[in-house]
Structure formats: structure tokens, C-alpha cells
Amino acid sequence: MAVSSSLSAAGVRWDLSDLEPDADRATREIDELLVRARDFAERRRGTVGSAGPQALRELLDELDELTQDASRILFYATAREHTDATDPETNDLATLARDRAADLESALLFVELEWLALGDGEAEALLHAAELEPYAHRLRVAREEKPYVLPEGEEQALNARRPAISAWESLHGRELATLTVEFDGGDGPEPHTIDRLLSYIHHPDREVRLAALDVLFETLEGVADVQAACYDAIVGDRLSLDRLRGIPDTLWPTNQRNELAGDVVEAMMAAIEEHYTLGRRWFVRKAGVLGLDRLQLADQYAPIGSDRRVEWSEAISMVDDALREFAPRFSEIFHTCLDRGHVDAEPRPGKVGGAYCNSVSKTVFPYVLLNYTDQLRDVVTLAHEFGHAVHGALALERQTYRSYHTGLAIAEVPSTFAQLLAVERLIDHEEDTSTRIMLLADRAESAMASIFRQTMMARFEIRAYAIRGEGKALTNDRLSDMWFEENERYYGDSIELPAGYRLGWSYIPHFIHVRFYTYAYAFAHLVAFSLLARYREDPERFVPAYLEFLSSGASRPPQELLAPLGVDLRDPQTWAHAFAEFDRCVMEAEAGADDLQASG
């Protein structure tokens, strides 16, 4: 089933040849990689703490190469699955890749376990050795897991059953990727993916918006029980592992990967919830502009002002201008990825929804996936994903593969900052007053989605884990009730929620792939707001410091990475400063709405 030719990104697909030439070669290399990993284990087992810092450095360098090769080959399988979920060869390769990934992890597991088995004194001496400086921070963070790690045999047994859990993840994604429904968005009935249906929430015609959501929710009813079963199995498995390891807090694994203290995360989420009224204020104001007594959910992102179609070629130009204006190196990375076919933008059946970036290795430029539907907000998504790409590319230039990849919360800061840069430039250069007003409103609403809605999602997840931890199943009805209740906490009386929105949880992939992923977006948007304000104050000083931040990867903890940029995560004023910037965006949107009403 072909994508609609009316979309300008038709044909913009990944060229995966920088990863592998074909599935046969990938299959052979996966098997060869497993042989290399087992040889590495045979030669290196028992040496992590006994051979001195230089030998450990050589071991880690070799492990780095192995890990990068694994990343390249396994991402090839994932990339094919995410862009052609119905192809039998692709599905066979993805299944093999999941199995071999578990085998690889088991073969290499001894490195982490031997490192954790060292006494604190031995480990500290190695951490201070000059030879290990590129790995020191990641090694230090890894030791935080020491109380929760099981003996090697048990860890390998746990890894061996991971493909079964990955199959639940794959089923969840495949159900959504292959879901298409006939819908008339104005050009006659044609097959629509979920992402394309969701894109109509920005449509200027209210009847189209309402109809699209009705069709979406009706379609989701057919898969909601399966999606609930997937989520129940995945959450149940994670909680079982937590109990086996003695992890006392379901948020701890995510906080630990993000290198954020639990009290910092809770203080941030509490501050966000205190500001829910900022979103409600805007929704009430927007209802007045649209001539409604109260918004319905389908009106939440209705355009105020004039949206316009943006062809793919124009989107490239817009994002390139924003990136180059900030730093020419950003533009170089952008064009290299485009020129090498590392962008897949065409929406089509069999392709996953949403957008992401994968920084594959030190020798392969990042790959970016999005579903481009010719709207201005898709331009912002493109900028967001290339914020990830420039971060990955710059960090991999200076850091080892092991120490380039930050936790989710910090990883979302560069992408959100790039997004804000692009939006600011679009607003400043837009000549049409009505379109500029639309951009002002969209900027405010995007922040609400990232900060308020993602925090609401995190609260939903916390409740889901708590209920599953009590031994209760996460059924469709139970998840739907919790989802609706948390949304009502956010929106209050400002938006009328349709009954079908009870299924809003069922198409969100973040719940499936990483627990509590969503608070990272809220964290990143608030931090990016603070950084944008500082950039405006002193661009010449800010840009070099920001490039250093990107190049540092995960070589230092978030507090140290952000401190040179003026952000102190322990200071409550950090959130106050961010919300002042947020409020500025909302007030500018309100002023634009007033101008629109006055002129109308």
C-alpha cells in the first residue's frame, strides 16, 4: 500500500548501505560478531581488576569496538523492521537480531560483573589512573548498580529470556505500524496510518479534526486489549526483575540512567504540576479565540492564525538556516546525513510512527526517522531530531562509544534546544502576520505538550507500576481509567475529553520501550528554556560553552555538564527561571491571539 503522492517527502527513505548491504551479510556478521565476543570473553575473563590500568584500558577499547560493530549490525535489523514491518525477510532478521543481542550481552556481561566485584579501594585506584580517564565517569556510574547485581549465572539466565520480552515490544509496535484505516481528510478517502490520523489534530477544519479523532479511537478499540497485554507483560517483567535485584523504587533504574537524584526529579514534577494552571489559562483563552464555550480535545492544537503547507525542500532550507546561524558545524552534520541518505521522512504503512535519531557509531553518521506530513510543525520535528544528531556526532568525535551516550534527560536537551532555535527563527522571519501568530501559539502548545503532558504521562506510569506491583493486571479498562483520571488532573475544566480518549495510552511507544521515559522531555524542555534565555543574553559566550557541552557526551554527570551554562539542578530557581521563559512564550501567544481577534 503506497503512501499518498500528495505528501512532498514521498520517496525520502533511508539508504542503509552504510550499515549493511543486505540481510544475508547482516546475518553472517551477527554470527561472526558472536564468535568475536566469545573469543574476547575467553581471553579477557578474570583480568578486569588484576592486570593494571593499561591492560584494562586495552580491554575497554576492544570492548568499545565490539559494541560499535554490534550497534551497527543490530540497528540495521531494527531500521528495516521500523520501515518495512510486513516484509518476511525483515521480520526473520529482526527475530535473529533480538536473539543474538541477548547472546552477545551474556557473553560480554563478565566485564561489568568483574568491575562491580572489585573492592571500593581497588576500583578507586583504577578510576584515578590517567589511562582510564576516557572511561572513568561511566565506570564510576556503573558501580552504583553494585547492590542490585546478581551472580553471573543468574544474570546470564535473565538475559536469555529477554527475546521473549522483546517480542512483546515488537508486537506492540507492529500492531500500530500495520494499522491503517480509510479516512477522508479532504482529498477523498484513502488509507491512513495512525501518525497521519494524528496529524489532523492541527487541521483548520474542526469537523475534520473531530472526525479524525473519532476514527482513531474507534480503530484503537480493535487493538487495545492486545496493547494492554503487551504493557502488562512488560511492566510485570520489569517489576519481577526489580524484586529479584532488591531495587526498592520503580523510578530508580530510570533516574540512575539519567544520573538524576530522585528528589530532583520529584521537585521538578511537583513544580510542573503547580504550573498546570498556565496551560489551563491558555486553553480558556484559546476557546474564546475560536468562538467556543470550551475546547474539546480535538481543538487543543487547532491552529490559531494561518498554517501553511511546507514542502520537504523548504523544510530542509529552514532547518539548515537555523542550525547554521547558531553554529556552522551543525549545518555540516545536517547536510552529511541528508546527502548519505540517513533520513527517512516518508509516512507509509509498515513504518513506525513518531520520530527518532540513532547515533550508530564513531564511523557511521546518525540516522534520523520522522513522518513528514507537510506541516510547519514537521519542520520543528526535523530540527528536534537533528539536535540529537549533532549531539551524537560531536560527542562521538571526542568521546569513546561507551562514554558518549548520556541518559535520556540530558539527551533530550540538545534536541529541544535545536527545536527552540528553529521556532524562534521561524517566528522572526515569518512575513505573514497570521502565520506568525500560529507559530507563537504552536510554540506555547508544544511546550505544554512536552512539559505538562509528559509529566502527566509519568504520573500515569507511576500509578500503573504501583497497581501491577500489587498483583493486579494492567487491563484495557484499568489503564483507560487511570489515563482519563490523570488527564483530568492536567486539563481540569478547560478541555472536554471525549470518551474515546480513554484509549490515549495505547499508542504511546515510550511506555513500552523505557519506563518513565516521558519525564525526560519535561526536564529537557525546561532546561532548554533556561539555555535559550542565556543564549539571547550573551551569544558569543554561550555558543562555545554549548559546543563543549555537546562534545562532552556523558563524560561527566549532568550537574557538571550544565553548570558552565549557568544551570544548577539543585537550585529551585532553575525551574523558576525556566517557567519565566515558558510564561513569556504563553504571553506572546496570548498577545497574538488578541491581535487576531482585534483584526477579525
N, C-alpha and C positions, 0 to 999 in steps of 0.2 A: 504494500500500500504506500504510495508515494506521498511525500509532503506536498502541500499546496504550492503551486508555482508562483502564487501571488506574494510569497514571502521572499524578500531580497537575499536572504542568506542561504537559499536553496543551493545545494552543491558545495557549501563550505563545510568540508568534512576533514577529519584527521587523516594525515599521512603517517602511518605507524612504522614506516620503514626505518626510522631512527631507533626503533626499539627492536623489531624483529622483521624479517622479510615475509614470513608466513607461519602458519600454525605448526607445520611439520618441524621447522627449525626451532621454534619455541619449545616444542615438546622435547626435542633432543637436548636442548640447552638446559631445560629444567632438570632432566635426569643427570646431565653432566655436572650441574651445579650441586646436586645432592651428593654425588661422588666426591667432589671437591670439599664439601662441607664435612663429610665423614673422614676424609683424609686429614683435614685441618684438625678435627677433634682428636684423631689418633695421635698426631704429632704434638699437639699443644695441651692436651688434657693433663692436669696436675702441675702446670707451670705458671699459672696466673700469679701466684704470690711468692714463688720461690726463685725465679730467675733474675730478679732485679728490674729496675725501671726501664732499661734499654730493651731487654727482651720482651717486657710487657708492651712497650711501645710498638715493637715489630709485630707482636701478636695482634694488637688492636688495629694496626694499619692493614694487616692481611684480612682481618675480620671486616674492616671497612670496605675493602674491595669486594669481598664476597657479598656483603649486604647490598652494595650498589648494583651488582650484577643481578641479584635476586629481585631488587626493586624494579629494574628494567624489564626483566622477563615476566614477572608476575603482573606488572602494570599493563604489559601488552595483552595479557589474558583478560584483565579487568576492563581495559579500554574497549576491547572487542565486545565483551558482554554488555557494557554500558551503551554501546552504539548499535548493536545488532542482536538483541536478546533472543530472537527467534531462530537464529541460524544454528543448525545441529553441530557443525564443527566448532563453532564458538562455544557452545554450551559444554561440549566434551572437554575443550581446552580449559575452560573456567573450572570445571569439576576437578580435572587433573591438577590445576594450579593450586586450588584450595587444599587438596590432599598433600601435595609436595611442600606447600608452605608450612604445614604443620610438621612434616618430617624434617624440614630444614631447621625450624625453630627448635625442635627436640635435639637435633644433632649439635646445635651451637649453644644450647642452654647452659652447658657447663661453664662457659666464660663468666656469665653473670653469677652463677651459683658459687663458683670458686672465689669470685671477687667479694661476694657477700659473706663468705665463710671466714674471711680474714679477720683477725682481731682489729679493734679500732686503732691501736698503735701502729700496727703494720700498714694498715690502709692509709693512715695519715702521713706516714713517712713517704709512701709512694706518691700520694697526692701532691706533695711538695717538691717532687723531683722535676727538674726542668724538662726532661724528655717527655713527660706525660702532660705538659701544660695544655696541649690542644684538646685533651680528653678529660681534664681534671674536673671541670664542673659537672659534666654528665656522670662521671664516676661517683662523685660526691652525692648527687641526687639519687642515683640508683641505690645507695646504701640506706636510704630512708625506707626502702621496702624490706629491709632485712628481717624485721619482726614477723613479716607476713609471708615469707617464702618457705615452701615445703621442701623436703628432701628431693634429690634429683629424680629418683624413680617415680615419685608421685607427680612431680612437675611434668615429666615426660608423658605420664599416663593422662594427665589433664590436657596436654597439647594434642594427644592422639584423638581426643573426641571433639576437637574444635571444628573439623569439617562438618560435623552434624549441625553444629550451631550456625556455621556459615551458610549452610543450606537453608536455614530459616531466614537468614538475612537475604539470601538470593531470591527465595520465594517471594518475600515481601516486595522486593524491587521489581521482580519480573511481573508480578500481578499488576503493578502500577504501570510499568513500561509498556505492556502489551494491551493496556486498556484503552480502547478507542470508542467513540460514540458519535453518531451523526448529530450535527448541530448547524444551524444557520446563523452565522454571525453577521449576515448582511450581504454575502456573496452567493447565497444558495446553500443547501445542505451539503456538508462534506465531513469526512472523518476528522475528529478532533482528539488529540491526546489530552491528558489531564492538565499539562502545563499550558496548552493552548486555551483550554476552557478557563483556566485561572486568569489568563491574560485579559479576559473580558471584564474583570472587576474594575479595570481602568477605562472601560469603553464609555464614550459620552452619552450613549443612548441608554436610559435607565431600564427600559424593557429588555434590552439585550443583556445587561448586567444581571438582572433578576432571573431571566431565563437560563443564562449560563450557569449560575449557581444552583438553580433548581435541577438542571440536568446533571451537574457534577455530583450533587448529593444523592440523587436517585441512582446514579451509576455506582457510587461508592457503597451503596447498600448491598450490592451484589458481591462485594469482596470484603466487607467489614469484618465478618466473622473470621475469615482467613487471616486478615491483618491483625486482628486481636489475638489469634492463636500464635502467630509469629512473635508478637510482642511479649505475650505471656511466657512463651518458651525461653526467649532471650533473657528477659528480666529474671525469671526463675533460675536460669543457669548462672547469671551473674551473682545473684544472692547466695546460691549454693557455694560458689567459689569464695565469696566473702566469708561465709561461715567456716569453710574449711581452713581459710587462712587466718581467721581471727580478726578480720577487718571490722572495726566497730561502727563505722559510719559509711553509708552508701555513697556519700559525696566524696569520701577521701580519695579513691582512685583518680577521679577527675581532677580534684584540687591538687593532688600530688603531681599529676602530669602537667598541670598548668603552673605548678610551683607557686600557688596562692594559698595562703592560710585560710582555714575555714571561716574565721571571724572576719577576714577582709571580704570574702565573698558574701557572707550574710549581711554585713554592714552595707555593701553595695546594693544588694537586692532590697533590703529594707528601705534604703534611700530612694530607690526607684519606685517602690510601691507607694511611698509617701507622695510621690510626684504624679501618680496616676491621674490626679485632677487636672494636670496640664493637658493630657490627651483628651479628657472629657470636655474641657473648656473649648478645645478646638473643634471637637465633633458637634457640639451645640452651635458654635459659630458657623460651621460649615452647613449645617441643616438650614440655617437662615438664608445663606447664600443660595442654596439650591431650591429654596422655596418650600421646604419640607418642615413639618412639625417635629419630626425626629428622623434621624438616619436609620435606614435598615443596613444590615451587614453589607449588602451589595453596593451601598453608597459610600462605604468607608473610604475607598480610594477613587471615587468618581472624580474626574478631572474638574478642577476649577480653573477657568480660563480655557485656553485652546491648546490641546495636544496636537501633534502633527506626526506624520509618518517620517521615519528616518531610515533611509536606505543603508544597507550594510557598509557601503563605501564611505558614506558620510559619517557613520559611527566611528569607523577607523580613524578618519581625519580628526574628529572631535576629541577622541581619547588621546591620540598622538599629540595634539596641541597641548592638552592639559599635562601630560607626562613630561613632554619636552620643556615646557615652560618652567616646571619645577626643577628638573634635572635632565640634561641631555642623555645621560646613561639609561634612564628609564625608557626613553624613546627607542634607543638602540635594541634593548631587550625585547620590546614590543614588536618591532619590525622583524627581528630574527625569528621569533616564534611564528609570526604570520607567514613569513617567507618559507619557512620549513614545513608548513602545513601542520602546525601544532595547535590549531584552533578548530574546534568542531562547533559550529553555530546553528546548523540547520535543525529545526524541530521536525521529528518524524516518528512514526510508530516504531516500536522496538528500541527506542533510545530512552535512557533515563531522563527524568525531569530535572529541573534545577540547574545549578552551575557549580563548577569546582575547578581547582587548579592542582596539578600534581607536579612537584619538582622532583623529577625522577632520579637524577644522579648528578655527579660533578661533570659528567661528559655529555649529558643529554639536556637540552634546554626544556623548560617546563612545558607541559601540555595543559591547555585550557578547554573546558567544555562549558557551553551555555546553550540556551534555546532562544534564539534571536527572533522576536516577533515584530520587528519594525517599529518599536515604540521608543520614545525618548528614555524611558526608564531602563530599557535594554542596553542603552549606551552606558548608563550608570553601572549596570551589572558587568559589562565588559571592562570598565575601569576598575571595578572591585576585584575581579579575578586577576587582572594584571598587576594590581597591588600585591597580590600573593606571588605572582610570577617574578616581579623584580626583587621581592624579598628573598625568594628561594634562590634566584640566580646570583644575587650579590652575596648572600650568606655562603653558598656553596663555593664561591670563588676563594673565600678566606678560611672557612671552617672545614673540619673533617665532616664526612657524611653523618657520623654519629652525633656530632655536636652542632649541626646546622639547624635542625628542626625544633622549633620552640613548641611549647604547649599551645593548646587551642586558643586560649585567651589572648596571648601575645601574637599568635599567628594571624588573628583577625584584625589586629591594629593596622598594619600596613595596607591591607585591602580596604578597610573602611576609610582610612586617611586618603587613599587614592580616589575612592568614590567621592569623598567630600571635595577634594580638589577639582574633580571633573564637574561636579554640580555647581560649585562656585563659579567656575569658568563659563559654564553654560548660561548661568544666570546673568553674569556680567556682560556676555557678548550677544545675548538674545535681543534682537531688534524689535520683535513683535511684543507689544506690551501684554497682550493676553496670554501668549505662550510663556512669557517671563513669570506672570502670576501663577500659571500652572506649575512651573518649576519650583517656585517658592513653596507652594503648598505641598508638592511632592517631596521636597527635601525634608519638611517638617514631618510628613507622614511616614517617610522611610525611617526617620529616627525613632518615631513612635513604634514602628514595627520591630526595629532592632532592639530597642531598649525596653519598652513596655511589654510588647507581645512575647518577646523571647524570655523575659523574666517570668511572665505568666506561664509559659511552657515549662520552664524549670520547676515552678511550683507544682504544676500538673504531674511532672515526672516524680517529684519527691513524694507526692501522695500515692502514685502508682506503686512505687517501690515499697512504701510503707504497707500498703494493703497486701501486696504479694508476699511481703515478709511475714505477714500474719497467717499465711497459708491460704489466702483467698485468691481465686483465679481472676485474672485480668480479662474479663469477658467484654464483649462488644458493649453491652448495656452499662456495665460498671465504668468502663473507660469513658463512654459517652457522657454519663452523668458527671463525672469529675471534670471532664473537659468543659462542659457547659458551665459548671459552677465557677471554675477558675476564670473563664471568660467574663462571666457576670461580675466578678470581683474587679476586673480591669475596667470594663466599659460602664458599669453602673447602669444608670438610666439613659445614658447618652446615645446608645445604639440598640435597636431592636434586633435580637438574634433569632433567625428562623430555626424551626425545629430540626431541619436537615443538618444544621451546623453542628449538631451533636457528633457528627462523624468527622469533624475537622481534624482530629488527631490522626486519622487513619492513613493520610498520605504524606506525613512528615518523616523523611528518612533519617533525620538526626536522632530520633528516639531509638532507632534500630541499630545504628552503627556505633554510636558513642554515647554512653549515658551522660546526661546533663550537659551535652554539647552546647545547648542553646544559651546558657548564661554567658558563654564566651562572646557572643555577639553583643550583648548588652555592655559587658565590660569594655569591649573594643570600641564601641561607638562613643561611649563616654570618654574614654582616653583619647580617641581621635578628635573629639570636640575640643578637648583641652589643648591638644597639639596644634590644631588649626588656629586657635586663638593666639598661641605663641608664635606660630609661623607668620601671622599677619603683623604681630608686634615687631619682629626683627628677622626678616627673611634671610639676610646674609649670614647671621649667626646660626639660624635654625637649620638650614639645609645641610651643611657639613656634619652637624651633630646627628641629624636624622639619617644620613647615609651611613654614618658609623654605627648607628643603632641597627640598621638593616644588615650590615656586613657582619655584625657580631653574632647573628644567629642565636643559638641557645648556649653561648659560651659563658654567660653569667645569668644570675637569677633576674626575674622581671623588675624587681625593685632597683637593682643596679643598672639594668638596661635603660630604664625610663628616667632615672634620676638626672642624667645630664640634659634631658629635655624638659626638666622642671616639673616632673610628675612624681609625687610621693604617695604611694598606695596606702600608707598608714595614716595619712592626714585626711580627716573628714572634709577639709576644704577642697581637696582634689575633686570630690564628687560635686561639691557646691560650685566650683569653677566650671565644671563640665555642664551642670544644669543651667548655669547662667548663659552659656553658649547655646544650649538647647532652647532656652526660653527666647533668646534673640531670634532664632530661626522661626519659632512659632509666632512671635510678634510680627516679624516681617511677612509671614504668610497671612496673618490676620489683616495687616495693612493692605496687602494685595487684594484680599477678599473685599475689604471696604472700598477700595478703588474700583473694583469690578462692579460692585453693587451701585456705586455712585454713577458710573458711566452707563449702567444698564437701565 
